Amino acid sequence: ISNVNNSRNSVEAEIDVPNGDRPALLIFSRPYFRGYKAHIGSENLAVSSYRGLFPVIEVPPGTQGRLVLTYRPIWLTLGGSLAVLCALVMLGGCLLAKFGPHNHAGAHR
Protein backbone atom coordinates (compact mmCIF):
# COMPACT_ATOMS: atom_id res chain seq x y z
CA ILE A 1 0.00 0.00 0.00
CA SER A 2 1.40 3.40 -0.99
CA ASN A 3 0.41 6.96 -1.92
CA VAL A 4 -2.50 7.08 0.52
CA ASN A 5 -4.84 10.06 0.19
CA ASN A 6 -7.29 10.26 3.08
CA SER A 7 -10.14 12.80 3.00
CA ARG A 8 -13.42 13.24 4.84
CA ASN A 9 -15.55 10.92 2.67
CA SER A 10 -12.96 8.85 0.83
CA VAL A 11 -9.64 7.06 0.94
CA GLU A 12 -7.46 6.39 -2.11
CA ALA A 13 -4.33 4.26 -2.21
CA GLU A 14 -2.12 2.42 -4.65
CA ILE A 15 -2.20 -1.29 -3.85
CA ASP A 16 -0.32 -4.31 -5.12
CA VAL A 17 -1.52 -7.66 -3.77
CA PRO A 18 0.89 -10.54 -4.43
CA ASN A 19 -0.20 -13.46 -6.58
CA GLY A 20 -1.16 -16.55 -4.68
CA ASP A 21 -4.17 -18.23 -3.21
CA ARG A 22 -5.00 -15.75 -0.44
CA PRO A 23 -6.69 -12.34 -0.78
CA ALA A 24 -5.60 -9.26 1.14
CA LEU A 25 -7.93 -7.95 3.82
CA LEU A 26 -7.78 -4.18 4.16
CA ILE A 27 -9.24 -2.70 7.34
CA PHE A 28 -9.72 1.06 7.52
CA SER A 29 -9.47 3.04 10.75
CA ARG A 30 -12.71 4.94 10.33
CA PRO A 31 -16.21 4.15 11.59
CA TYR A 32 -18.30 1.79 9.50
CA PHE A 33 -21.71 2.88 8.24
CA ARG A 34 -23.77 1.54 5.37
CA GLY A 35 -23.03 3.46 2.20
CA TYR A 36 -19.36 2.65 1.60
CA LYS A 37 -18.38 1.67 -1.94
CA ALA A 38 -14.99 0.50 -3.16
CA HIS A 39 -13.42 -0.07 -6.56
CA ILE A 40 -10.12 -0.56 -8.30
CA GLY A 41 -10.39 0.76 -11.83
CA SER A 42 -13.74 -0.53 -13.14
CA GLU A 43 -13.85 -3.51 -10.73
CA ASN A 44 -16.24 -3.01 -7.81
CA LEU A 45 -15.22 -4.60 -4.51
CA ALA A 46 -17.52 -5.59 -1.66
CA VAL A 47 -17.24 -3.58 1.53
CA SER A 48 -18.08 -5.40 4.74
CA SER A 49 -17.29 -4.55 8.33
CA TYR A 50 -15.27 -5.91 11.19
CA ARG A 51 -17.82 -6.44 13.98
CA GLY A 52 -19.80 -3.47 12.67
CA LEU A 53 -16.96 -1.13 13.60
CA PHE A 54 -14.53 -0.68 10.69
CA PRO A 55 -14.86 -0.99 6.88
CA VAL A 56 -13.16 -4.10 5.48
CA ILE A 57 -12.34 -4.82 1.83
CA GLU A 58 -11.21 -8.19 0.53
CA VAL A 59 -8.88 -7.66 -2.44
CA PRO A 60 -8.24 -10.68 -4.69
CA PRO A 61 -4.68 -11.98 -5.12
CA GLY A 62 -2.72 -10.45 -7.99
CA THR A 63 -4.73 -7.21 -7.92
CA GLN A 64 -2.91 -3.95 -8.42
CA GLY A 65 -4.03 -0.39 -9.06
CA ARG A 66 -5.66 2.58 -7.38
CA LEU A 67 -8.13 1.56 -4.68
CA VAL A 68 -10.89 4.08 -3.99
CA LEU A 69 -13.13 3.76 -0.93
CA THR A 70 -15.94 6.33 -0.78
CA TYR A 71 -18.75 6.97 1.66
CA ARG A 72 -21.88 8.15 -0.08
CA PRO A 73 -25.06 6.78 1.49
CA ILE A 74 -28.28 6.87 -0.54
CA TRP A 75 -29.98 9.12 2.03
CA LEU A 76 -27.29 11.77 1.51
CA THR A 77 -27.78 11.75 -2.27
CA LEU A 78 -31.59 11.85 -1.98
CA GLY A 79 -31.48 14.54 0.72
CA GLY A 80 -29.21 16.73 -1.39
CA SER A 81 -31.48 16.34 -4.42
CA LEU A 82 -34.55 17.16 -2.34
CA ALA A 83 -32.87 20.27 -0.92
CA VAL A 84 -32.05 21.53 -4.44
CA LEU A 85 -35.62 20.84 -5.58
CA CYS A 86 -37.04 22.78 -2.60
CA ALA A 87 -34.72 25.71 -3.30
CA LEU A 88 -35.87 25.81 -6.95
CA VAL A 89 -39.56 25.71 -5.95
CA MET A 90 -38.98 28.52 -3.45
CA LEU A 91 -37.12 30.60 -6.03
CA GLY A 92 -39.92 30.00 -8.55
CA GLY A 93 -42.51 31.13 -5.97
CA CYS A 94 -40.54 34.30 -5.22
CA LEU A 95 -40.21 35.12 -8.92
CA LEU A 96 -43.90 34.45 -9.51
CA ALA A 97 -44.84 36.71 -6.59
CA LYS A 98 -42.59 39.50 -7.89
CA PHE A 99 -43.23 39.31 -11.65
CA GLY A 100 -46.35 37.15 -12.06
CA PRO A 101 -49.89 38.28 -12.80
CA HIS A 102 -51.35 40.31 -9.94
CA ASN A 103 -55.00 40.51 -8.94
CA HIS A 104 -55.67 44.20 -8.34
CA ALA A 105 -59.21 44.50 -6.97
CA GLY A 106 -61.15 47.31 -8.61
CA ALA A 107 -58.57 48.06 -11.30
CA HIS A 108 -60.93 47.25 -14.22
CA ARG A 109 -64.35 48.61 -13.20
C-alpha positions in Angstrom: 0.0 0.0 0.0 1.4 3.4 -1.0 0.4 7.0 -1.9 -2.5 7.1 0.5 -4.8 10.1 0.2 -7.3 10.3 3.1 -10.1 12.8 3.0 -13.4 13.2 4.8 -15.5 10.9 2.7 -13.0 8.9 0.8 -9.6 7.1 0.9 -7.5 6.4 -2.1 -4.3 4.3 -2.2 -2.1 2.4 -4.6 -2.2 -1.3 -3.8 -0.3 -4.3 -5.1 -1.5 -7.7 -3.8 0.9 -10.5 -4.4 -0.2 -13.5 -6.6 -1.2 -16.6 -4.7 -4.2 -18.2 -3.2 -5.0 -15.7 -0.4 -6.7 -12.3 -0.8 -5.6 -9.3 1.1 -7.9 -7.9 3.8 -7.8 -4.2 4.2 -9.2 -2.7 7.3 -9.7 1.1 7.5 -9.5 3.0 10.8 -12.7 4.9 10.3 -16.2 4.1 11.6 -18.3 1.8 9.5 -21.7 2.9 8.2 -23.8 1.5 5.4 -23.0 3.5 2.2 -19.4 2.7 1.6 -18.4 1.7 -1.9 -15.0 0.5 -3.2 -13.4 -0.1 -6.6 -10.1 -0.6 -8.3 -10.4 0.8 -11.8 -13.7 -0.5 -13.1 -13.9 -3.5 -10.7 -16.2 -3.0 -7.8 -15.2 -4.6 -4.5 -17.5 -5.6 -1.7 -17.2 -3.6 1.5 -18.1 -5.4 4.7 -17.3 -4.5 8.3 -15.3 -5.9 11.2 -17.8 -6.4 14.0 -19.8 -3.5 12.7 -17.0 -1.1 13.6 -14.5 -0.7 10.7 -14.9 -1.0 6.9 -13.2 -4.1 5.5 -12.3 -4.8 1.8 -11.2 -8.2 0.5 -8.9 -7.7 -2.4 -8.2 -10.7 -4.7 -4.7 -12.0 -5.1 -2.7 -10.4 -8.0 -4.7 -7.2 -7.9 -2.9 -4.0 -8.4 -4.0 -0.4 -9.1 -5.7 2.6 -7.4 -8.1 1.6 -4.7 -10.9 4.1 -4.0 -13.1 3.8 -0.9 -15.9 6.3 -0.8 -18.7 7.0 1.7 -21.9 8.1 -0.1 -25.1 6.8 1.5 -28.3 6.9 -0.5 -30.0 9.1 2.0 -27.3 11.8 1.5 -27.8 11.7 -2.3 -31.6 11.8 -2.0 -31.5 14.5 0.7 -29.2 16.7 -1.4 -31.5 16.3 -4.4 -34.5 17.2 -2.3 -32.9 20.3 -0.9 -32.0 21.5 -4.4 -35.6 20.8 -5.6 -37.0 22.8 -2.6 -34.7 25.7 -3.3 -35.9 25.8 -6.9 -39.6 25.7 -6.0 -39.0 28.5 -3.4 -37.1 30.6 -6.0 -39.9 30.0 -8.5 -42.5 31.1 -6.0 -40.5 34.3 -5.2 -40.2 35.1 -8.9 -43.9 34.4 -9.5 -44.8 36.7 -6.6 -42.6 39.5 -7.9 -43.2 39.3 -11.6 -46.3 37.1 -12.1 -49.9 38.3 -12.8 -51.4 40.3 -9.9 -55.0 40.5 -8.9 -55.7 44.2 -8.3 -59.2 44.5 -7.0 -61.2 47.3 -8.6 -58.6 48.1 -11.3 -60.9 47.3 -14.2 -64.4 48.6 -13.2 
